[in-house]
Amino acid sequence: MTTLKRAILVVLDGVGAGANPDAHDYGDDGASSLEHCAQAIGGLALPCLGSIGLGNITPIMGTPPTDQARGSYGRMAEAAAGKDSTTGHWEMTGVVLQKPLPTYPHGFPPDIVAAFEQAIGRKVIGNKAASGTEIIKELGEEHVRTSFPILYTSADSVFQLAAHQEVIPLPELYHMCEIARHMLTGDHAVGRVIARPFIGTSGAFKRTEHRRDFSLQPLGTTLLDLLKADGKDVIGLGKIEDLFAGRGLTQSDHTETNSDGMKATLSWLNHDFNGLLFVNLVEFDMLWGHRRDSEGYARALRDIDAWFARVQQAMKPEDAIFFTADHGVDPTYRGTDHTREYVPLLAYGDYIRANVDLGTRSTFADLGQTLAQAFGVGQLAAGTSFARELGLV
């Protein structure tokens, strides 16, 4: 039996690989993030990811399939209800939600807003789905004048509260978010309550680095829980800490950009750890997908492809790297929402069998089950392991 010492799990947040079987139920017929992005820009060459099988998963103009893939490849369907980041990340670590986390495209119900206002002793303004940068442009001046916090949401299951740091000090804003977190339970149990502080003057408001997430605890035992209980290192980069409410992690680094996440990954590969390095690269979702910017989306993919060449040089023989996603955000699709898609599945390393077609997996949880078996830490409630196909057992 092969012993896997270190696994790097990279989530390309929002990089879909074709419409999920139930995409029609979500209004996402025909969505295909990678395929349509490549078409929109006239071709997308991703030679490093292509060499391990990316072009075998879904049509990508400029990254053709290969019959000599250096890694194993496939795609995974989302079994859970919903298409947000929290749902996708939980599923890939073994927790499959039967009911989607609530979203509020038309704002939060009046009774929820009224109860929150009473609890914090202030009115709120906004209460709609919006871009965080745009809503402070729109309502920042009114907020400063009235001291009413700005309430807004997004395509994800989030309750976001923006406030100027000189109007509502950080401790008070955080306390308001804690109140919201305690209130939002049952049918209104959103994935995350997020404090969004900003500074500046009218026309030049700017969000600060003092964002804080108050997340829902995963509704079941995750791969992270099993690894940590077994004494393994579990290191989260990017928004992993937020999505799991810090649970199951031994260390975390809240990188904000793809560039910072990629640099941190290379740095961690020079450390001697034993376990999982769980990386979220957020910009496909946060920046390019929702803005329907195919050029930006493609540029980010090219950056990751070049970075992967450096990762391969830093990997040790007992390492394996896995690439996947949590949902799609087709940059050519109508609207600005996430898209219900398959996600890519790539595995590479000295111990990973080359040129293995892992097929279409029925749930993201297959990945978590595979890693649980490869590390020998027990079994998750959902998912079918493909560790044997990879050569890891």
C-alpha positions in Angstrom: 0.0 0.0 0.0 1.3 3.5 -1.0 1.4 6.0 1.9 0.4 9.4 0.9 2.2 12.0 3.1 0.9 15.3 1.7 -2.0 16.2 -0.5 -2.6 19.6 -2.1 -6.2 20.1 -2.9 -6.7 23.2 -5.1 -10.2 24.5 -5.6 -10.5 26.7 -8.7 -13.5 28.6 -7.3 -16.1 28.9 -10.0 -14.4 26.9 -12.8 -17.1 24.6 -14.2 -16.8 21.7 -16.7 -20.2 21.6 -18.3 -23.9 21.7 -17.2 -24.8 19.4 -14.3 -27.5 16.9 -15.2 -30.0 19.0 -13.2 -28.9 22.3 -14.6 -32.3 23.0 -16.0 -33.8 23.1 -12.5 -31.5 26.0 -11.8 -32.0 27.8 -15.0 -28.5 26.9 -16.2 -29.1 24.9 -19.3 -26.0 24.7 -21.5 -23.6 26.4 -19.0 -20.0 25.4 -19.5 -17.4 27.7 -17.9 -14.1 26.3 -19.4 -15.5 25.5 -22.8 -17.3 28.9 -23.3 -14.4 31.0 -21.9 -12.0 29.4 -24.4 -14.5 29.9 -27.3 -15.1 33.6 -26.3 -11.4 34.5 -26.6 -10.6 32.4 -29.6 -8.7 29.7 -27.8 -7.1 29.1 -24.4 -3.8 27.2 -24.2 -3.2 25.6 -20.8 -0.3 23.2 -21.5 0.6 22.2 -18.0 -2.9 21.4 -16.9 -3.6 19.9 -20.3 -0.7 17.6 -19.9 -2.4 15.9 -16.9 -5.7 15.6 -18.6 -7.7 18.9 -18.4 -8.6 18.8 -22.1 -9.9 15.2 -21.7 -12.6 16.4 -19.3 -14.4 19.0 -21.3 -13.9 20.7 -24.7 -11.4 23.5 -24.4 -10.4 25.3 -27.6 -6.6 25.5 -27.5 -6.2 22.7 -24.9 -6.9 19.5 -26.8 -7.4 16.1 -25.2 -4.4 13.8 -25.0 -4.0 10.0 -25.0 -0.9 10.3 -22.9 -2.1 12.2 -19.9 0.4 12.4 -17.1 -2.3 12.4 -14.4 -5.7 10.9 -13.7 -8.7 12.9 -14.8 -12.5 13.0 -14.7 -15.4 15.2 -13.6 -17.8 15.3 -10.7 -21.5 16.1 -10.5 -22.9 18.0 -7.6 -25.3 15.9 -5.6 -26.2 18.6 -3.0 -29.0 21.0 -3.6 -27.6 24.5 -4.4 -24.7 26.0 -6.2 -22.8 28.1 -3.8 -19.3 27.9 -2.4 -20.2 26.6 1.0 -22.3 23.7 -0.4 -19.6 22.8 -2.9 -16.7 22.8 -0.4 -18.7 20.8 2.2 -19.7 18.2 -0.4 -16.1 17.7 -1.6 -15.1 16.9 2.0 -18.0 14.5 2.6 -21.0 16.5 3.7 -23.8 16.4 1.1 -26.7 18.9 1.8 -30.2 17.7 0.9 -31.6 21.2 1.2 -29.9 24.2 -0.3 -28.6 26.9 2.0 -31.0 29.9 1.7 -30.3 32.7 -0.7 -32.0 36.0 -1.0 -31.9 37.5 -4.5 -34.6 40.0 -3.6 -33.3 40.9 -0.2 -34.1 39.5 3.3 -37.8 39.1 4.5 -39.2 42.2 6.3 -39.6 40.2 9.6 -36.0 39.1 9.6 -34.9 42.7 8.9 -37.2 44.2 11.6 -36.0 41.7 14.2 -32.4 42.4 13.4 -32.9 46.2 13.5 -34.6 45.8 16.9 -31.7 43.7 18.2 -29.0 46.2 17.1 -31.0 49.3 17.9 -30.6 50.8 14.4 -32.2 50.8 11.1 -30.4 49.3 8.1 -30.3 50.5 4.5 -29.9 48.5 1.3 -31.3 45.0 1.8 -30.7 43.7 -1.7 -28.3 41.6 -3.8 -25.4 43.7 -4.9 -21.7 44.0 -5.6 -19.9 45.0 -2.4 -17.9 47.7 -4.1 -20.9 49.1 -5.9 -23.2 49.2 -2.9 -20.8 51.3 -0.8 -20.6 53.7 -3.8 -24.4 53.8 -3.9 -25.2 54.0 -0.2 -21.9 54.9 1.5 -22.8 58.6 1.8 -26.2 57.8 3.3 -24.7 55.4 5.7 -22.2 58.1 6.9 -25.0 60.6 7.3 -27.4 58.3 9.2 -25.1 55.7 10.8 -27.4 53.0 9.5 -25.4 49.9 8.4 -25.7 48.7 4.8 -27.2 45.2 4.5 -26.8 43.3 1.3 -26.3 39.8 -0.1 -25.1 38.0 -3.2 -25.5 34.9 -5.3 -24.1 33.0 -2.3 -25.9 32.2 1.0 -24.6 35.3 2.8 -25.8 38.1 5.0 -23.3 41.0 4.6 -23.1 44.1 6.7 -21.0 47.1 5.5 -20.1 50.0 7.7 -17.6 52.8 7.7 -15.0 52.2 10.4 -15.3 55.7 11.7 -19.1 55.6 11.9 -19.5 52.1 13.4 -16.2 50.9 15.0 -15.0 47.4 14.2 -16.0 45.8 17.5 -19.5 47.1 17.2 -19.8 45.9 13.6 -18.5 42.5 14.6 -21.0 42.4 17.4 -23.8 43.2 15.0 -22.7 40.3 12.8 -22.6 38.0 15.9 -26.2 39.0 16.6 -27.2 38.2 13.0 -25.4 34.8 13.2 -27.3 33.8 16.3 -30.6 34.9 14.7 -30.2 33.3 11.3 -31.0 29.7 12.1 -33.5 27.1 10.8 -34.9 28.0 7.4 -32.8 31.2 7.4 -29.5 29.6 8.3 -27.3 31.3 5.8 -23.8 29.9 5.1 -22.0 33.1 6.2 -22.6 36.4 7.9 -19.9 38.8 6.8 -18.6 42.0 8.3 -17.6 44.4 5.4 -15.9 47.5 6.9 -14.7 50.4 4.7 -13.0 53.7 5.0 -12.7 56.9 2.9 -14.9 59.8 1.8 -17.8 60.1 -0.6 -16.6 59.1 -4.1 -13.5 57.3 -2.7 -14.8 54.7 -0.3 -12.6 51.7 0.0 -13.1 48.3 1.7 -10.5 47.4 4.3 -8.7 44.2 5.2 -10.8 43.9 8.4 -13.5 41.7 6.9 -14.6 39.0 9.2 -16.8 35.9 8.4 -19.2 34.3 10.9 -19.8 30.9 9.3 -22.3 28.1 9.8 -20.6 25.0 11.2 -20.5 22.1 8.7 -23.6 19.9 9.1 -21.7 16.7 9.5 -18.2 15.2 9.8 -15.8 16.4 7.1 -12.5 15.1 5.8 -10.9 17.9 7.7 -12.3 16.6 11.0 -11.1 13.1 10.3 -7.6 14.3 9.4 -7.2 16.6 12.4 -8.5 13.9 14.8 -5.8 11.5 13.4 -3.1 14.1 14.2 -2.6 15.2 10.6 -1.8 18.8 9.6 -4.8 20.5 7.9 -3.8 23.9 6.4 -6.4 26.1 4.8 -5.4 28.9 2.4 -7.8 31.6 1.1 -11.4 31.4 2.3 -11.2 27.8 3.5 -11.3 28.9 7.1 -14.4 30.9 6.5 -16.3 28.1 4.7 -15.7 25.6 7.5 -16.0 28.0 10.4 -12.4 27.2 11.2 -13.4 23.6 12.1 -11.0 20.8 11.3 -8.0 23.1 10.5 -4.7 23.1 12.3 -3.4 26.3 10.6 -4.8 28.8 8.1 -3.7 31.7 6.0 -6.5 33.9 4.8 -5.0 34.9 1.4 -7.2 37.3 -0.5 -6.0 36.9 -4.2 -5.0 34.1 -6.5 -1.5 35.4 -6.6 -1.2 35.4 -2.8 -2.7 31.9 -2.6 -0.3 30.5 -5.2 2.7 32.1 -3.4 1.5 30.7 -0.1 1.1 27.2 -1.6 4.7 27.2 -2.9 5.9 28.4 0.5 4.0 25.6 2.3 5.5 23.0 0.0 8.9 24.0 1.4 7.6 23.1 4.9 7.7 19.6 6.3 4.0 19.0 7.0 2.0 15.7 7.0 -1.5 16.0 5.8 -3.7 18.3 3.7 -3.0 21.7 2.1 -6.4 22.9 1.1 -6.2 25.9 -1.2 -9.1 28.1 -2.5 -8.2 30.3 -5.5 -11.1 32.7 -5.5 -10.8 35.1 -8.4 -12.8 33.2 -11.0 -15.8 33.6 -8.8 -15.0 36.9 -6.9 -13.8 38.9 -9.9 -14.2 37.4 -13.4 -17.1 35.1 -13.5 -19.8 37.3 -12.0 -18.6 40.2 -14.1 -18.8 38.0 -17.2 -15.2 38.9 -18.1 -13.9 36.0 -20.2 -10.5 37.7 -20.8 -9.9 38.1 -17.0 -11.1 34.5 -16.4 -8.8 33.2 -19.1 -5.8 35.2 -17.8 -6.3 33.8 -14.3 -6.3 30.2 -15.8 -3.1 30.9 -17.7 -1.5 32.2 -14.5 -2.5 29.0 -12.6 -1.2 26.9 -15.5 2.2 28.6 -15.3 2.2 28.3 -11.5 1.4 24.6 -11.7 4.8 24.1 -13.5 6.5 25.5 -10.4 4.4 23.4 -8.1 5.5 20.3 -9.9 9.1 21.2 -9.3 8.5 21.8 -5.6 6.5 18.5 -5.0 8.2 15.6 -3.3 7.7 11.9 -4.3 5.1 11.3 -1.5 3.0 14.3 -2.6 -0.1 14.4 -4.7 -2.0 17.4 -6.1 -5.7 17.5 -6.9 -7.5 20.2 -8.9 -11.3 20.7 -8.7 -14.0 23.4 -8.3 -17.0 24.1 -6.1 -19.4 25.3 -8.8 -19.4 27.1 -12.1 -19.5 30.8 -13.0 -19.7 30.6 -16.8 -18.3 34.0 -17.9 -20.4 34.0 -21.0 -23.7 33.1 -19.4 -26.7 35.3 -19.0 -27.1 37.1 -15.7 -24.4 37.3 -13.0 -25.1 34.2 -10.9 -23.2 31.0 -10.3 -23.9 28.2 -12.8 -24.9 24.6 -11.9 -22.1 22.6 -13.5 -19.9 19.5 -13.3 -16.5 20.3 -11.8 -13.1 19.1 -13.2 -11.2 16.5 -11.3 -7.4 16.1 -11.9 -4.9 14.2 -9.8 -1.1 14.2 -10.3 2.0 13.0 -8.5 4.7 10.3 -8.5 2.3 7.9 -6.8 -0.7 8.7 -9.0 -1.3 6.5 -12.0 -1.0 8.3 -15.3 -3.6 8.4 -18.1 -6.5 7.0 -15.9 -10.0 8.2 -16.8 -11.9 8.4 -13.6 -15.1 9.0 -15.5 -18.1 11.0 -14.2 -18.5 10.8 -10.5 -22.0 11.2 -9.0 -20.9 13.4 -6.2 -18.1 15.7 -5.2 -17.9 13.6 -2.0 -16.0 10.9 -4.0 -12.9 13.2 -3.7 -13.2 13.5 0.1 -13.7 9.7 0.5 -10.6 9.1 -1.7 -8.4 11.3 0.4 -9.8 9.8 3.6 -8.9 6.3 2.4 -5.5 7.4 1.0 -4.6 8.9 4.4 -6.1 6.0 6.3 -8.2 8.1 8.6 -11.6 6.4 8.4 -14.6 6.7 6.2 -16.9 9.6 5.5 -20.7 9.3 5.4 -20.9 10.0 1.6 -18.9 9.3 -1.5 -17.2 6.4 -3.2 -13.4 6.3 -3.1 -11.3 6.1 -6.3 -8.1 5.7 -4.4 -7.6 2.2 -5.9 -7.9 3.6 -9.5 -5.2 6.2 -8.6 -2.9 3.5 -7.2 -3.0 4.9 -3.7 -4.3 1.6 -2.1 
